[in-house]
């Protein structure tokens, strides 16, 4: 299944057992209750089509919860590098051909897909390029973009960097679901914003894979050995205290991982993340 990031956020906020009110979800995601209704409707259309069961149940006065039919299902499709690169390369085609209007059967000529799949992919393209103030027009059999040259170049640069990172992740053989990839990309952005750095290869991949392995190992229950790990020594504690900005980000990332997993992480995880961040070429760090 291929969901937009907003649809993923709705699913992430729900659970299998307790109803969640629509206004609570809308407040959390900063959208209207009507938008939540439309997102739920679209999610149910996608899941009904694929599995014959609606994913999200609703009850008047109570809200929404996830259908227990999906409790043993892989809710998110695996985000293959090929799949994501297809979308990225499609966006590059649109941007390089700007302001030309391209026929959709020309853009998607090498890929058989249903109309609903094509529609969802186009929606993903619209959502991605909107982040760069670029409008995407989907009219009849035509697809094209409109935006300032500087914004087009920013988008092209970002897409090329992502394709490069995907190639490396693909070589590492990582199978990452859509929810995790969206979450991990947000953590990379958080690091960049708070530390005032731009993470390029190999640093972005190093941190991305570190955080991914934390998710994977906790889900598979392979963290018992941390109980036998020695506590931090004074030198390690002092290094963290001398680099409070990096320590703060490490603590935030640890909390975010814990929330995403719905599981308390070992206290040493924050230090391991701190070490990874400290290895970056950050001018403000203190030895």
C-alpha positions in Angstrom: 0.0 0.0 0.0 1.2 3.5 -0.8 0.0 6.3 1.5 0.7 10.0 1.5 2.6 11.3 4.6 -0.7 12.8 6.0 -2.4 9.4 5.6 0.5 7.7 7.4 0.3 10.3 10.2 -3.4 9.4 10.7 -2.6 5.7 10.9 0.3 6.3 13.2 -1.9 8.2 15.6 -4.5 5.4 15.9 -4.4 2.1 17.6 -6.3 -1.3 17.5 -8.1 -1.0 20.8 -9.2 2.5 21.8 -11.2 5.0 19.8 -9.5 8.4 19.2 -11.7 11.4 18.6 -11.5 13.2 15.3 -10.9 16.6 16.9 -7.9 15.1 18.8 -6.4 13.8 15.6 -7.0 17.1 13.8 -5.4 19.1 16.7 -2.4 16.8 16.6 -1.9 17.0 12.8 -2.9 20.7 12.6 -5.7 20.0 10.0 -9.5 20.3 10.1 -11.8 17.5 11.1 -13.1 17.5 7.5 -9.6 16.8 6.3 -9.3 13.9 8.8 -12.6 12.5 7.4 -11.3 12.7 3.8 -8.0 11.1 4.8 -9.8 8.2 6.6 -12.1 7.8 3.6 -9.1 7.5 1.2 -7.2 5.1 3.5 -10.3 2.9 3.6 -10.7 3.0 -0.2 -7.1 1.9 -0.6 -7.3 -0.9 2.0 -10.7 -2.1 0.9 -9.4 -2.4 -2.6 -6.3 -4.4 -1.6 -7.6 -6.5 1.3 -11.3 -6.4 1.1 -11.5 -4.8 4.6 -11.5 -1.1 5.6 -8.5 -0.3 7.8 -10.1 2.3 10.0 -13.3 1.8 11.9 -15.5 4.7 13.0 -18.2 5.1 15.6 -20.3 8.2 16.1 -19.3 10.0 19.3 -16.2 7.9 19.8 -14.0 8.5 16.8 -11.6 6.1 15.0 -9.5 3.1 15.6 -7.7 0.5 13.4 -9.6 -2.6 12.4 -8.1 -5.6 14.2 -8.2 -7.5 10.9 -4.9 -5.6 10.2 -3.2 -6.6 13.5 -1.1 -9.2 11.8 -0.8 -7.4 8.4 2.1 -5.3 7.2 0.2 -2.0 7.1 2.9 -0.2 5.1 4.4 -1.5 1.9 8.1 -1.9 1.8 9.6 1.2 0.3 11.9 -0.2 -2.3 14.7 2.0 -3.6 13.3 1.3 -7.1 9.9 2.5 -6.1 11.0 5.8 -4.5 13.6 6.5 -7.2 10.8 6.1 -9.8 8.9 9.0 -8.2 12.1 11.0 -7.8 13.1 10.5 -11.4 9.6 11.5 -12.5 9.9 14.7 -10.6 13.3 15.4 -12.2 11.7 14.9 -15.6 9.0 17.5 -14.8 11.5 20.0 -13.4 14.0 19.6 -16.3 11.2 20.0 -18.8 9.7 23.1 -17.1 7.6 24.9 -18.3 6.6 22.3 -20.8 3.4 20.3 -20.3 4.0 16.6 -20.5 1.6 13.8 -21.3 1.2 11.3 -18.5 1.3 8.3 -20.8 4.8 9.6 -21.8 6.0 10.1 -18.2 4.7 6.7 -17.0 5.2 4.8 -20.3 7.7 2.3 -18.8 5.5 1.4 -15.8 2.1 -0.4 -15.8 -0.1 0.8 -13.0 -3.8 1.1 -12.2 -5.5 4.5 -12.3 -5.7 4.6 -8.5 -2.0 3.9 -8.1 -1.1 6.6 -10.7 -3.3 9.0 -8.8 -1.6 8.2 -5.5 1.8 8.6 -7.0 0.9 12.0 -8.5 -0.4 13.1 -5.1 3.0 12.1 -3.6 4.8 14.2 -6.3 2.5 17.2 -5.6 3.1 16.9 -1.8 6.9 16.7 -2.3 7.3 19.6 -4.7 4.9 21.8 -2.8 7.6 21.8 0.0 9.7 23.9 -2.5 6.9 26.3 -3.4 6.4 24.5 -6.7 2.9 23.9 -8.0 2.0 20.7 -9.8 -0.9 20.7 -12.3 -2.7 17.4 -13.1 -5.1 18.2 -15.9 -6.6 15.5 -18.1 -3.7 13.6 -19.6 -1.2 16.4 -18.8 1.2 16.9 -15.9 3.4 19.9 -15.5 5.0 22.2 -12.9 5.1 25.9 -12.2 7.7 27.6 -10.0 10.5 30.1 -9.7 13.8 29.0 -11.2 15.5 29.2 -7.8 12.9 26.9 -6.3 13.2 24.5 -9.2 17.0 24.3 -8.7 16.6 23.7 -5.0 14.2 20.8 -5.7 16.5 19.3 -8.3 19.4 19.5 -5.9 17.4 17.9 -3.1 16.2 15.1 -5.4 19.6 14.3 -6.7 21.0 14.0 -3.1 18.1 11.7 -2.2 18.7 9.5 -5.2 22.4 9.3 -4.2 21.4 8.3 -0.6 18.9 5.8 -1.8 21.6 4.1 -4.0 23.8 3.7 -0.9 20.9 2.4 1.3 20.0 0.0 -1.5 23.5 -1.3 -1.6 23.3 -1.9 2.2 20.2 -4.0 1.6 17.9 -2.1 4.0 14.1 -2.8 3.7 12.5 0.2 5.2 8.8 0.7 5.4 7.1 4.0 4.5 6.4 5.0 8.1 9.9 4.4 9.3 11.5 6.2 6.4 9.3 9.2 6.9 10.1 9.2 10.6 13.9 8.8 10.0 14.0 11.6 7.3 12.3 13.9 9.8 15.0 13.1 12.4 17.8 14.0 9.9 15.9 17.3 9.2 15.7 17.9 13.0 19.4 17.5 13.4 20.2 19.9 10.5 17.8 22.6 11.8 18.9 22.4 15.4 22.7 22.1 14.8 22.8 24.4 11.8 24.4 21.9 9.6 23.7 20.3 6.2 24.2 16.6 6.3 25.5 15.1 3.1 26.9 11.7 2.3 28.4 9.8 4.2 27.2 11.6 7.4 23.5 11.5 6.5 23.6 7.8 5.7 25.7 7.0 8.9 23.1 8.7 11.1 20.1 7.3 9.2 21.4 3.7 9.4 22.3 4.1 13.1 18.7 5.2 13.9 17.2 2.5 11.7 19.2 -0.2 13.4 18.0 1.0 16.8 14.4 0.6 15.5 15.1 -2.8 14.1 17.0 -4.2 17.1 14.3 -3.1 19.6 11.5 -4.6 17.5 13.4 -7.8 17.2 14.3 -7.8 21.0 18.0 -7.9 20.4 19.0 -5.3 23.1 19.4 -7.5 26.2 23.2 -7.1 26.0 22.9 -3.5 26.9 22.0 -4.5 30.5 25.6 -5.8 30.8 27.1 -2.6 29.3 29.3 -0.5 31.7 27.8 2.8 32.8 29.3 6.0 31.4 32.6 6.9 32.9 33.4 10.5 34.1 35.2 11.4 30.9 32.2 10.4 28.7 29.8 12.3 31.0 32.1 15.4 30.9 32.3 15.2 27.1 28.5 15.3 26.9 28.2 18.1 29.4 30.8 20.2 27.4 28.6 19.7 24.3 25.2 20.4 25.7 23.7 21.4 22.3 24.7 18.0 20.8 23.6 16.2 23.9 20.2 17.9 23.8 19.6 16.8 20.2 20.7 13.2 21.1 18.2 13.2 24.0 15.4 14.5 21.7 16.2 11.8 19.1 16.1 9.1 21.8 12.7 10.3 23.0 11.4 10.4 19.4 12.6 6.9 18.8 10.9 5.8 22.0 7.6 7.3 21.0 7.8 5.9 17.5 8.5 2.4 18.9 6.1 2.8 21.9 8.9 1.4 24.0 11.3 2.8 26.5 14.9 2.8 25.3 17.9 2.0 27.4 19.6 5.1 28.8 22.8 4.4 26.9 21.1 4.9 23.5 21.3 8.6 24.0 25.0 8.4 24.5 25.5 6.2 21.4 23.5 8.8 19.3 25.6 11.6 20.9 28.8 9.8 19.7 27.5 9.6 16.2 26.5 13.3 16.2 29.8 14.2 17.8 31.7 12.6 14.9 30.2 15.1 12.5 32.4 18.0 11.5 30.5 20.6 13.8 32.6 23.7 14.5 30.8 24.3 17.8 31.7 21.0 19.4 34.1 20.9 22.3 36.7 18.2 22.9 
